[in-house]
């Protein structure tokens, strides 16, 4: 009889001390502390989302500059991800994560002090460094510290926390900027305070296991899981291209359709998408990773089609329906992809593999939207978003076809 080792806690983990033991309680606190740190880091990186329209007016730049600010973020984030994975496996989580928290705090401070466009670029670079250093190690820590050794639950917490941070950031910043004093400063002061608690949580994490202590190497995907990595990575690149569109340009798109200057409205549209994503991940917990991705891609395509139609009809109601459907599709694809990767990754190379997966995810966030920015400069924002939505919807259906052909006999 085959025994799935993924269902057992690691003998050296805090949860191995027996039910109700102090070691198990400490392991539970560390698990949720790692989740909190990931949530706060991702919340902070998305605080600027509803403020970009205000920055555009204040500093006098175009939607293209907004996408270039995103590009600067991704340009630093991707090499940081590639470095942090093997480095964290080699020297331990804390030694990588504490500098990430410091970089995030400096990035928030940069936004709070911003007096021209250069400050925005510098702050986003620091935020990209922070997320690049932290995303892989914290996701791996959640997998290792999950009290019952359940990799599916660890993947669920990782994905819900990730999209939760993406959604909380715009709402928190929009709410404070619209209704509280110091609108361009207070959201980032709140983030710095939250990061202090994240630093405490990081300090409580255990060091890397002895088997992982080795010299860092060039990131590489194990041969046995390259097929799963390629299909899940491609699907999630498209899913997160939609996230990038919503974070960078949809708040301004919503304002144009609604003819409103309320900062919370744009942040709320982003949050609606991500709330739907988080909800469907909770509902989809325990389902087959392949089934989740095959269900999510067509829903994502329909949502994008409606997003394009909403622009053509100037319909805010249709836009909100499209936003909810896009969130549902993105959530299913992300949960399925991360679960598949988590299950397939060897334990001693998990951070390395997860960091490589996040390279694809964040490339999807930052790179396609640059093209939308260039297009918007030439033809206007609403037609650019419409054309982008149609193109990504078609690609989702192509990837769905490929997934169905390559996953006729799923092994999960």
Secondary structure, DSSP 8 states (H G I E B T S, - for coil): ----GGGS--TTSGGGG-TT-HHHHHHHHHHHHHHHHHHHHHHHHTTTGGGHHHHHHHHT--HHHHHHHHHHHHHHHHHHHHHHHHHHHHH-HHHHHHHHHHHHHHHHHHHHT--SHHHHHHHHHHHHHHHHHHHHHHHHHHHHH-TT--HHHHHHHHHHHHHHHHHHHHHHHHHHHHHSSSTTTHHHHHHHHHHHHHHHHHHTS----GGG-S--------GGGHHHHHHHHHHHHHHHHHHHHIIIIIHHHHHHHHT---HHHHHHHHHHHHHHHHHHHHHHTTS-HHHHHHHHHHHHHHHHHHHHHHHHHT-HHHHHHHHHHHHHHHHHHHHHHHHHHHHHS-GGGHHHHHHHHHHHHHHHHHTHHHHHHHHHHHH-HHHHHHHHHHHHHHHHHHHHHHHHHH-TT---
